[in-house]
Amino acid sequence: MLIPFGLKQGKFYDVSEVERGRACGCICPSCKQTLVARKGDPEKKIHHFAHDKKAKEDQEEKIKCDYSFCVVARLVIKQCIRELSSFEMLFPEWKIELHKNDQFGRTQTVTGYATKSHTLLIEQFEVEPSAQYNDLDVLCYIGGYPVGIHFSYNGRPCYIPKEDEQLSLIDIDLEPLRALYATFTQKSHDSFKELVMDYVFKVGSRNWLTHIRYASRKKELKAKLKELVEASNELPPR
């Protein structure tokens, strides 16, 4: 099993940040067994942690490890964000497209945006926020408005905002990180941790679950679509 991150004194480390072999001083984040840092030829094999076979052989009671890649990746991401005073992040567009047929069966379409894609500097944020937002991973404030960040992966429940919650919420899918690790080389990034944070802030799969402007924007577009259909109904096909 190739393990990207080890745990030492309550902190997660990338294999690039520790000594080779047992000198890394790390344990497995899942089963808490001793790890060794494997740092061979990066062209032949990904630098990684592995369970210490000798330590496992010396154990009286064998421990099975159910290492969860995305669970640990999420913890590492939150640790990295805690260490920042600010960060820039790409927020995706949310395009709204509505369709309706006129009385002659012709489809009318309107499109608009709840928000367009843009990169924002985040200076006010809280990792693992308390109170009503405690199911979020990160809570940001942009222009005074709360914007939540939720990291998803297979098996983790989706965050469902309350109906009266004035919250914009973005979901970032961590599952693609598995494939990125399987093909990771140090040509593009100095460490896998660096690649993970680049994924979170810039290039990773993300989408809006809710946005504070969605309802009002959709209402505007529905009114516009109604006008288009009514106008189209006055023009029978030739």
N, C-alpha and C positions, 0 to 999 in steps of 0.2 A: 504494500500500500504506500503510495507516494503522498506524503503529508506536507502541505505548503507552509504551515505555521506551527510553531511550538510555543509552549507556555513556560514562563520562568518568573518566579516571584510575583505572580498575579498579572503579568503583562505578556502580550503576544509578540512573538518575534518572527520575522522572515528569516529563512535559512541564510540569507546574505548578511544578516546582522550578528551572527554568532560564530564561534570557533568551530572548526571541523570535528567530526566524530563525537565521542562522549563528552568532550570538553565544552560542548554547546550548553550543557547544564539545563536542558529543557525536558519537559514531560509532555505527554500527549494531552491535548485539551479535552479529549473525550474520556479516555480510560485512566488517565493520570499515570501511565507507565512511562519508564525512561525512554527517551528518544536519542538517536544519534543523527548528526548532520552529515549528509552525504554530499560531498562537493568534488565530483570528478570532472571529467572533460565535459563542459556544457554543450559541446557539439554532439556528444553521444547520448547524454542523459540529463534530464532536468535536475538541477540542484534541488534537494528535498530532504525532509526528515523521514526517518523510518524507526519503527520500534526496535529497541536494543534486544537482539536475539539472545545474547548471553544473559542479560538481566531477566528475560522471560523464562529461560531455562532454569535459572536459580530460584524461581518462585515456587513455593509449595503449592499455592493455589493458582491455577491458570485463569487469567482474566481475558474475556473476549472483548474486543474493541469494536464498537459500532460508531466509527468515525463519521461525523456528518459534515461534509465539505462546506455546504452553504451556511449551516448554523455557525461554524467557526468563522467563515468569511464575514458574516454579518457582525460578529463580535469584534473582529479586527477593524472593520470599517468604522464602527462606532468609536473604537479606541483612537483611531487616527483623527477622526473629526474632533474629538474632545481635545486633542493636542493643538488644534488650530485656533487662531483668533478670528479668522475670516476665511472664506473660500468662494471661488467662482464656480457656478454650476449651470449646466444647460437645462433649460426647461422646454419641453416639447410643445408643439402646437396642438390645439384641439379644434379640429375642423368639424363644423356642423353642416350636414347636408340633408335637406328635406325634400320629399317628393309627393306629388298628388296629381291624380288624373282629372282632367276636365270632363264635362258631360259627353264629350266625343271620344273619350279614351286616350287623349293625348297627355303625355306626362309633362308636368311642369316641375321645375327644380330650382331651389334656391340654396346658396351656400354662404357660409360666413364663419367667423372664428370666435370662440369663447376667449381664446388667447393665441397669439402666434409664438413661434419658437424664438427664444432669446436666451442669452447668457446673462446671469445676474450675479452681482457681488453680494454675498450674504455676510453680514457683520453681526447680526443679532440672531442667535440660535441656541437651542438647548437639546442636548442628547438625552434620550430617555426621559422626556418631559413628565411632569407629575400631573395629578388631578385628572381633569376630563380628557386629556390627551395622552394618558400613560400607555396606550397601546401603540403609539407611534414610535418610530426609531429616532427621528429628529423633528423638532418643531422650529421653524424659521419664522421670522417676522419681516415682511417686505412691505415697505410703505405703511407700516402699522397693522397690516393684515396677516393673520396666521396662515402659513403654508406648511403642511405636513409632508414628511418623507417616510415612506414605508418600503422596507426591503422584503421582497417576496421570493419564495422558492417552494418546490413541491412539498406539501405536507404542512405548510404554515398557513393558518387561516388569514383570509383577506380582511383588512380593516374596513369596517362599514361605518361611515359617519352617521351621526344622529340627524334626524330630519331638520332640527332647528339649529344645527351646528354651522356657524358661519366660517367654514374652513375650506380652503383649496388643498387638494391632496394629490400628490404624485406617487406612483408606484414604480420601483426599480426592480426588475427581475434579475436575481442573482444566479439563476440556473446556467446561463451561458458561460459563467466563469469556469465551470468544470472543463468545457471544451478548450477554453483559452489556456488553462493550466496544462492540459494534455499536450499542447503544441507550443508551450512557452519557451522562448529563447531570450538571452540577455542582449540581443541585438537591438530591440526596440525599447526595452526598459531595463534598468539596472537590477530590479528585483520584481518578484511577482506582486508584492505589496504595492509597489508603484503602479503596476498595471491595473490592479484592482481599483485603486483610487482614481486612476484615469478613466476607468470604466464608469465609476459612480458619478464623477463630476462632468464627463464630457461625452462619451460614446456609447454607454450602456443602454440596453433596451428599457424604455420608460414610457409611461403614459399617465394621463390624468384620470383619477377615479372620480373626482368632483372638482368643480371650480366655482368660485363665488360669482362669476359673471355668466355661468352657463344658462341658468334659468331665464334671466332677462334677455340674453342674446337669442335664445331659442324662441322666446315669445315674439321678439321683433321679426325674426325670420318667418314664423308662422303667419304673422299678419301680412308680410310681404307676399308669401306664397298664396294666401287667400286672394289678394288683389290680382295676382297673375292668373289664377284659375278663373276668377270672375271675368276678367278681361278676355281670356281665351274662350270662355263660354259664349261671348258675344260675336265670336268669329267662327262660324260653322265652316267645316272643310268644303273646298270647292269640288 
